[in-house]
Amino acid sequence: MDKKQASTSNFIDFQASTKYFFDTAQQCFDHCIVDFQSKSMSAQEKECTKACFTKQMIIYGSLIKSFEALDASPQ
């Protein structure tokens, strides 16, 4: 793989990761935020979004490790 292909591949990986993070944040927001009458989040909403996003990032990390292990395994 030449430098340009590697750069393009890295950019595509970055785009996919960024989309995943934004989609995850949106899902956690949709799941956790229930009161739109206040400008600030309640303690429960803050804890819910933190737990939701943390859980999703742990899952994402596990998936990345699994894919890396597959790539490293002999074909």
Secondary structure, 3 states (H helix, E strand, C coil): CCHHHHHHHHHHHHHHHHHHHHHHHHHHHHHHCCCCCCCCCCHHHHHHHHHHHHHHHHHHHHHHHHHHHHHHCCC
